[in-house]
Amino acid sequence: MEVDLRVTELLDAEPVAEPGVRESAGGPVDTGDFEVGRVGAAVLGVPGVSRLTGVLGRAVHITEEPGEGGTAALPRRHVRVDLAVGAGARPLDVAREVRGVVASVVTGGPTVTVLVTTID
């Protein structure tokens, strides 16, 4: 397993989420997208994950594969998950576990980024 971690910014205040985006304390994010809901539910089942946060707009973001002749930055699907980790859990261990779970839930062998936004 490979982990590439770089801190690019620390936030001093909670950013305001887009309208219609909800935090999830115990259930998957209700976006109407079955795959996003399935990923959210799987992530919430990982020990150490206390909730999904959606700090950057959505708690689970799935980018699709580029089409024929596409110009997407990534060669395949990518999933980003924003979450909070419980105070007693090690964020790196939780992030690794979440990456594995998401990769097994989403078809096509996506790349996965886990953004730990909060320690509860």
C-alpha positions as CSV (number, residue, x, y, z in Angstrom):
1,M,0.0,0.0,0.0
2,E,1.2,3.5,-0.9
3,V,0.5,6.6,1.1
4,D,1.3,10.1,-0.2
5,L,0.6,12.7,2.5
6,R,1.1,16.4,2.2
7,V,-0.4,19.1,4.4
8,T,-1.2,22.1,2.2
9,E,-3.3,24.3,4.5
10,L,-4.6,24.4,8.1
11,L,-8.0,26.1,8.5
12,D,-8.5,28.5,11.4
13,A,-12.3,28.5,11.1
14,E,-14.9,26.1,9.9
15,P,-15.7,26.7,6.2
16,V,-19.3,27.1,5.2
17,A,-20.6,24.1,3.2
18,E,-22.6,24.5,0.0
19,P,-26.4,24.7,0.4
20,G,-27.9,21.2,0.6
21,V,-24.8,19.5,1.8
22,R,-25.1,17.8,5.2
23,E,-22.7,16.4,7.7
24,S,-23.4,12.8,8.6
25,A,-23.3,11.7,12.2
26,G,-24.2,8.1,11.7
27,G,-25.7,7.4,8.2
28,P,-24.6,7.9,4.6
29,V,-24.9,11.2,3.0
30,D,-28.2,11.6,1.2
31,T,-27.3,12.9,-2.2
32,G,-29.6,10.7,-4.3
33,D,-26.5,9.0,-5.8
34,F,-26.5,5.3,-5.0
35,E,-22.8,4.9,-5.3
36,V,-22.0,7.9,-3.2
37,G,-24.4,6.6,-0.5
38,R,-22.8,3.2,-0.6
39,V,-19.3,4.7,-0.2
40,G,-20.5,6.8,2.7
41,A,-22.1,3.9,4.4
42,A,-18.9,1.8,4.0
43,V,-16.7,4.6,5.3
44,L,-18.9,5.1,8.4
45,G,-18.4,1.4,9.2
46,V,-14.6,1.8,9.5
47,P,-13.5,1.8,13.1
48,G,-12.2,5.3,14.1
49,V,-14.4,7.2,11.6
50,S,-16.8,9.3,13.7
51,R,-18.6,11.1,10.8
52,L,-18.4,12.4,7.3
53,T,-17.7,16.1,7.1
54,G,-18.0,17.5,3.6
55,V,-15.8,20.5,4.4
56,L,-14.9,20.9,0.7
57,G,-18.6,20.8,-0.4
58,R,-19.3,17.1,-0.4
59,A,-18.3,14.4,2.0
60,V,-17.9,11.8,-0.8
61,H,-16.8,13.1,-4.2
62,I,-16.4,10.7,-7.2
63,T,-14.8,11.9,-10.4
64,E,-15.5,9.8,-13.4
65,E,-13.1,8.4,-15.9
66,P,-12.1,10.7,-18.7
67,G,-14.0,10.0,-22.0
68,E,-12.4,9.2,-25.2
69,G,-9.8,11.9,-25.9
70,G,-10.6,13.3,-22.4
71,T,-8.4,15.8,-20.7
72,A,-9.0,14.8,-17.1
73,A,-6.0,15.0,-14.8
74,L,-6.4,11.4,-13.6
75,P,-6.3,8.4,-15.9
76,R,-9.1,6.6,-14.0
77,R,-11.9,7.3,-11.5
78,H,-11.0,9.0,-8.3
79,V,-12.8,9.1,-5.0
80,R,-12.2,11.8,-2.2
81,V,-13.7,11.2,1.2
82,D,-13.8,14.0,3.9
83,L,-14.2,12.7,7.4
84,A,-13.6,13.2,11.1
85,V,-11.6,10.7,13.2
86,G,-12.5,9.9,16.8
87,A,-10.1,11.2,19.4
88,G,-8.8,7.7,20.4
89,A,-8.0,6.6,16.8
90,R,-4.8,7.2,14.8
91,P,-5.7,9.2,11.7
92,L,-3.1,7.5,9.5
93,D,-4.4,4.0,10.4
94,V,-8.0,5.2,9.8
95,A,-7.1,6.8,6.5
96,R,-5.4,3.6,5.3
97,E,-8.4,1.5,6.3
98,V,-10.8,3.9,4.6
99,R,-8.8,3.8,1.4
100,G,-8.9,0.0,1.3
101,V,-12.7,-0.1,2.0
102,V,-13.5,2.6,-0.7
103,A,-11.3,0.8,-3.2
104,S,-13.2,-2.4,-2.6
105,V,-16.6,-0.7,-2.9
106,V,-16.1,1.3,-6.0
107,T,-15.6,-0.5,-9.3
108,G,-12.8,0.1,-11.7
109,G,-9.9,0.3,-9.3
110,P,-10.1,4.0,-8.4
111,T,-7.5,6.1,-6.7
112,V,-8.7,7.2,-3.3
113,T,-7.9,10.3,-1.2
114,V,-8.9,10.5,2.4
115,L,-9.1,14.0,3.9
116,V,-9.2,14.0,7.7
117,T,-10.8,17.4,8.4
118,T,-11.4,17.0,12.2
119,I,-10.4,15.0,15.2
120,D,-13.5,14.6,17.4
